[in-house]
Amino acid sequence: MYYKRFIFNCIAFFIVLFLHVFPRFICHLCIKGNKAPACRY
């Protein structure tokens, strides 16, 4: 069904976006907390 496919594409897009942004967010918190060895970006 087209509707299910649209939802799946939307979820997949958000997962990719999340995986792309989340490590940088962790790195930012990491640098802010002065725990640099935990992240290398």
PyMOL Python script that loads the backbone (N, CA, C, O; Angstrom):
from pymol import cmd

cmd.read_pdbstr("""\
ATOM      1  N   MET A   1       0.843  -1.205   0.000  1.00  0.00           N
ATOM      2  CA  MET A   1       0.000   0.000   0.000  1.00  0.00           C
ATOM      3  C   MET A   1       0.883   1.262   0.000  1.00  0.00           C
ATOM      4  O   MET A   1       1.923   1.300   0.657  1.00  0.00           O
ATOM      5  N   TYR A   2       0.467   2.257  -0.721  1.00  0.00           N
ATOM      6  CA  TYR A   2       1.255   3.483  -0.851  1.00  0.00           C
ATOM      7  C   TYR A   2       1.432   4.176   0.494  1.00  0.00           C
ATOM      8  O   TYR A   2       2.500   4.712   0.791  1.00  0.00           O
ATOM      9  N   TYR A   3       0.375   4.161   1.306  1.00  0.00           N
ATOM     10  CA  TYR A   3       0.408   4.849   2.593  1.00  0.00           C
ATOM     11  C   TYR A   3       1.474   4.247   3.516  1.00  0.00           C
ATOM     12  O   TYR A   3       2.220   4.967   4.180  1.00  0.00           O
ATOM     13  N   LYS A   4       1.527   2.911   3.542  1.00  0.00           N
ATOM     14  CA  LYS A   4       2.544   2.248   4.367  1.00  0.00           C
ATOM     15  C   LYS A   4       3.951   2.561   3.857  1.00  0.00           C
ATOM     16  O   LYS A   4       4.874   2.773   4.643  1.00  0.00           O
ATOM     17  N   ARG A   5       4.097   2.586   2.555  1.00  0.00           N
ATOM     18  CA  ARG A   5       5.404   2.876   1.973  1.00  0.00           C
ATOM     19  C   ARG A   5       5.860   4.284   2.332  1.00  0.00           C
ATOM     20  O   ARG A   5       7.033   4.506   2.633  1.00  0.00           O
ATOM     21  N   PHE A   6       4.934   5.229   2.298  1.00  0.00           N
ATOM     22  CA  PHE A   6       5.249   6.610   2.651  1.00  0.00           C
ATOM     23  C   PHE A   6       5.716   6.703   4.103  1.00  0.00           C
ATOM     24  O   PHE A   6       6.702   7.376   4.401  1.00  0.00           O
ATOM     25  N   ILE A   7       5.005   6.026   5.001  1.00  0.00           N
ATOM     26  CA  ILE A   7       5.377   6.035   6.414  1.00  0.00           C
ATOM     27  C   ILE A   7       6.760   5.403   6.605  1.00  0.00           C
ATOM     28  O   ILE A   7       7.586   5.911   7.364  1.00  0.00           O
ATOM     29  N   PHE A   8       6.998   4.294   5.908  1.00  0.00           N
ATOM     30  CA  PHE A   8       8.288   3.618   6.017  1.00  0.00           C
ATOM     31  C   PHE A   8       9.428   4.524   5.555  1.00  0.00           C
ATOM     32  O   PHE A   8      10.473   4.591   6.202  1.00  0.00           O
ATOM     33  N   ASN A   9       9.224   5.219   4.436  1.00  0.00           N
ATOM     34  CA  ASN A   9      10.243   6.141   3.924  1.00  0.00           C
ATOM     35  C   ASN A   9      10.496   7.269   4.910  1.00  0.00           C
ATOM     36  O   ASN A   9      11.636   7.687   5.110  1.00  0.00           O
ATOM     37  N   CYS A  10       9.432   7.756   5.521  1.00  0.00           N
ATOM     38  CA  CYS A  10       9.539   8.844   6.489  1.00  0.00           C
ATOM     39  C   CYS A  10      10.343   8.394   7.705  1.00  0.00           C
ATOM     40  O   CYS A  10      11.232   9.108   8.170  1.00  0.00           O
ATOM     41  N   ILE A  11      10.024   7.206   8.214  1.00  0.00           N
ATOM     42  CA  ILE A  11      10.739   6.663   9.369  1.00  0.00           C
ATOM     43  C   ILE A  11      12.206   6.420   9.019  1.00  0.00           C
ATOM     44  O   ILE A  11      13.100   6.746   9.800  1.00  0.00           O
ATOM     45  N   ALA A  12      12.445   5.850   7.848  1.00  0.00           N
ATOM     46  CA  ALA A  12      13.820   5.593   7.417  1.00  0.00           C
ATOM     47  C   ALA A  12      14.609   6.894   7.318  1.00  0.00           C
ATOM     48  O   ALA A  12      15.776   6.941   7.707  1.00  0.00           O
ATOM     49  N   PHE A  13      13.981   7.954   6.800  1.00  0.00           N
ATOM     50  CA  PHE A  13      14.637   9.254   6.683  1.00  0.00           C
ATOM     51  C   PHE A  13      15.021   9.794   8.056  1.00  0.00           C
ATOM     52  O   PHE A  13      16.131  10.291   8.244  1.00  0.00           O
ATOM     53  N   PHE A  14      14.093   9.694   9.022  1.00  0.00           N
ATOM     54  CA  PHE A  14      14.379  10.197  10.359  1.00  0.00           C
ATOM     55  C   PHE A  14      15.467   9.379  11.046  1.00  0.00           C
ATOM     56  O   PHE A  14      16.273   9.925  11.799  1.00  0.00           O
ATOM     57  N   ILE A  15      15.494   8.063  10.788  1.00  0.00           N
ATOM     58  CA  ILE A  15      16.547   7.219  11.362  1.00  0.00           C
ATOM     59  C   ILE A  15      17.915   7.630  10.811  1.00  0.00           C
ATOM     60  O   ILE A  15      18.882   7.752  11.562  1.00  0.00           O
ATOM     61  N   VAL A  16      17.988   7.841   9.503  1.00  0.00           N
ATOM     62  CA  VAL A  16      19.245   8.269   8.887  1.00  0.00           C
ATOM     63  C   VAL A  16      19.668   9.629   9.431  1.00  0.00           C
ATOM     64  O   VAL A  16      20.835   9.839   9.759  1.00  0.00           O
ATOM     65  N   LEU A  17      18.723  10.538   9.523  1.00  0.00           N
ATOM     66  CA  LEU A  17      19.007  11.870  10.046  1.00  0.00           C
ATOM     67  C   LEU A  17      19.498  11.783  11.486  1.00  0.00           C
ATOM     68  O   LEU A  17      20.459  12.451  11.868  1.00  0.00           O
ATOM     69  N   PHE A  18      18.822  10.948  12.284  1.00  0.00           N
ATOM     70  CA  PHE A  18      19.183  10.756  13.683  1.00  0.00           C
ATOM     71  C   PHE A  18      20.604  10.206  13.802  1.00  0.00           C
ATOM     72  O   PHE A  18      21.401  10.701  14.599  1.00  0.00           O
ATOM     73  N   LEU A  19      20.915   9.189  13.012  1.00  0.00           N
ATOM     74  CA  LEU A  19      22.246   8.578  13.063  1.00  0.00           C
ATOM     75  C   LEU A  19      23.318   9.551  12.594  1.00  0.00           C
ATOM     76  O   LEU A  19      24.472   9.448  13.011  1.00  0.00           O
ATOM     77  N   HIS A  20      22.952  10.496  11.731  1.00  0.00           N
ATOM     78  CA  HIS A  20      23.910  11.474  11.242  1.00  0.00           C
ATOM     79  C   HIS A  20      24.151  12.588  12.259  1.00  0.00           C
ATOM     80  O   HIS A  20      25.279  13.054  12.426  1.00  0.00           O
ATOM     81  N   VAL A  21      23.088  13.009  12.932  1.00  0.00           N
ATOM     82  CA  VAL A  21      23.174  14.160  13.836  1.00  0.00           C
ATOM     83  C   VAL A  21      23.584  13.752  15.247  1.00  0.00           C
ATOM     84  O   VAL A  21      24.322  14.476  15.916  1.00  0.00           O
ATOM     85  N   PHE A  22      23.102  12.576  15.707  1.00  0.00           N
ATOM     86  CA  PHE A  22      23.292  12.177  17.096  1.00  0.00           C
ATOM     87  C   PHE A  22      24.760  12.089  17.515  1.00  0.00           C
ATOM     88  O   PHE A  22      25.099  12.583  18.590  1.00  0.00           O
ATOM     89  N   PRO A  23      25.665  11.474  16.703  1.00  0.00           N
ATOM     90  CA  PRO A  23      27.074  11.421  17.105  1.00  0.00           C
ATOM     91  C   PRO A  23      27.689  12.799  17.281  1.00  0.00           C
ATOM     92  O   PRO A  23      28.503  13.007  18.180  1.00  0.00           O
ATOM     93  N   ARG A  24      27.308  13.732  16.436  1.00  0.00           N
ATOM     94  CA  ARG A  24      27.835  15.104  16.568  1.00  0.00           C
ATOM     95  C   ARG A  24      27.312  15.755  17.842  1.00  0.00           C
ATOM     96  O   ARG A  24      28.030  16.495  18.515  1.00  0.00           O
ATOM     97  N   PHE A  25      26.046  15.469  18.166  1.00  0.00           N
ATOM     98  CA  PHE A  25      25.445  16.005  19.386  1.00  0.00           C
ATOM     99  C   PHE A  25      26.165  15.455  20.607  1.00  0.00           C
ATOM    100  O   PHE A  25      26.458  16.195  21.547  1.00  0.00           O
ATOM    101  N   ILE A  26      26.451  14.156  20.593  1.00  0.00           N
ATOM    102  CA  ILE A  26      27.193  13.526  21.684  1.00  0.00           C
ATOM    103  C   ILE A  26      28.584  14.139  21.782  1.00  0.00           C
ATOM    104  O   ILE A  26      29.072  14.420  22.877  1.00  0.00           O
ATOM    105  N   CYS A  27      29.206  14.340  20.649  1.00  0.00           N
ATOM    106  CA  CYS A  27      30.544  14.932  20.614  1.00  0.00           C
ATOM    107  C   CYS A  27      30.521  16.336  21.210  1.00  0.00           C
ATOM    108  O   CYS A  27      31.422  16.709  21.961  1.00  0.00           O
ATOM    109  N   HIS A  28      29.503  17.105  20.878  1.00  0.00           N
ATOM    110  CA  HIS A  28      29.364  18.464  21.389  1.00  0.00           C
ATOM    111  C   HIS A  28      29.224  18.454  22.908  1.00  0.00           C
ATOM    112  O   HIS A  28      29.863  19.247  23.599  1.00  0.00           O
ATOM    113  N   LEU A  29      28.386  17.553  23.428  1.00  0.00           N
ATOM    114  CA  LEU A  29      28.233  17.421  24.873  1.00  0.00           C
ATOM    115  C   LEU A  29      29.537  16.965  25.496  1.00  0.00           C
ATOM    116  O   LEU A  29      29.913  17.384  26.591  1.00  0.00           O
ATOM    117  N   CYS A  30      30.229  16.077  24.752  1.00  0.00           N
ATOM    118  CA  CYS A  30      31.484  15.520  25.212  1.00  0.00           C
ATOM    119  C   CYS A  30      32.536  16.606  25.373  1.00  0.00           C
ATOM    120  O   CYS A  30      33.202  16.682  26.406  1.00  0.00           O
ATOM    121  N   ILE A  31      32.687  17.438  24.363  1.00  0.00           N
ATOM    122  CA  ILE A  31      33.653  18.527  24.392  1.00  0.00           C
ATOM    123  C   ILE A  31      33.265  19.539  25.467  1.00  0.00           C
ATOM    124  O   ILE A  31      34.123  20.094  26.154  1.00  0.00           O
ATOM    125  N   LYS A  32      31.967  19.768  25.601  1.00  0.00           N
ATOM    126  CA  LYS A  32      31.475  20.712  26.592  1.00  0.00           C
ATOM    127  C   LYS A  32      31.778  20.223  28.004  1.00  0.00           C
ATOM    128  O   LYS A  32      32.038  21.010  28.914  1.00  0.00           O
ATOM    129  N   GLY A  33      31.735  18.870  28.164  1.00  0.00           N
ATOM    130  CA  GLY A  33      31.996  18.280  29.472  1.00  0.00           C
ATOM    131  C   GLY A  33      33.467  17.933  29.680  1.00  0.00           C
ATOM    132  O   GLY A  33      33.825  17.337  30.695  1.00  0.00           O
ATOM    133  N   ASN A  34      34.332  18.308  28.712  1.00  0.00           N
ATOM    134  CA  ASN A  34      35.766  18.039  28.794  1.00  0.00           C
ATOM    135  C   ASN A  34      36.074  16.549  28.926  1.00  0.00           C
ATOM    136  O   ASN A  34      36.931  16.144  29.710  1.00  0.00           O
ATOM    137  N   LYS A  35      35.350  15.737  28.134  1.00  0.00           N
ATOM    138  CA  LYS A  35      35.639  14.307  28.092  1.00  0.00           C
ATOM    139  C   LYS A  35      35.970  13.937  26.647  1.00  0.00           C
ATOM    140  O   LYS A  35      35.310  13.097  26.035  1.00  0.00           O
ATOM    141  N   ALA A  36      36.988  14.573  26.131  1.00  0.00           N
ATOM    142  CA  ALA A  36      37.330  14.487  24.718  1.00  0.00           C
ATOM    143  C   ALA A  36      37.658  13.078  24.214  1.00  0.00           C
ATOM    144  O   ALA A  36      37.298  12.763  23.080  1.00  0.00           O
ATOM    145  N   PRO A  37      38.326  12.210  24.997  1.00  0.00           N
ATOM    146  CA  PRO A  37      38.683  10.889  24.453  1.00  0.00           C
ATOM    147  C   PRO A  37      37.471  10.041  24.062  1.00  0.00           C
ATOM    148  O   PRO A  37      37.608   9.110  23.268  1.00  0.00           O
ATOM    149  N   ALA A  38      36.303  10.340  24.596  1.00  0.00           N
ATOM    150  CA  ALA A  38      35.112   9.543  24.317  1.00  0.00           C
ATOM    151  C   ALA A  38      34.587   9.782  22.909  1.00  0.00           C
ATOM    152  O   ALA A  38      33.809   8.973  22.403  1.00  0.00           O
ATOM    153  N   CYS A  39      34.991  10.867  22.266  1.00  0.00           N
ATOM    154  CA  CYS A  39      34.488  11.149  20.924  1.00  0.00           C
ATOM    155  C   CYS A  39      35.571  11.743  20.054  1.00  0.00           C
ATOM    156  O   CYS A  39      36.337  12.597  20.500  1.00  0.00           O
ATOM    157  N   ARG A  40      35.638  11.296  18.820  1.00  0.00           N
ATOM    158  CA  ARG A  40      36.622  11.822  17.867  1.00  0.00           C
ATOM    159  C   ARG A  40      35.914  12.184  16.578  1.00  0.00           C
ATOM    160  O   ARG A  40      35.853  11.372  15.655  1.00  0.00           O
ATOM    161  N   TYR A  41      35.381  13.384  16.501  1.00  0.00           N
ATOM    162  CA  TYR A  41      34.703  13.860  15.294  1.00  0.00           C
ATOM    163  C   TYR A  41      35.286  15.183  14.854  1.00  0.00           C
ATOM    164  O   TYR A  41      34.846  15.748  13.853  1.00  0.00           O
TER     165      TYR A  41
END
""", "prot")
cmd.dss("prot")
cmd.show_as("cartoon", "prot")
cmd.util.cbc("prot")
cmd.orient("prot")
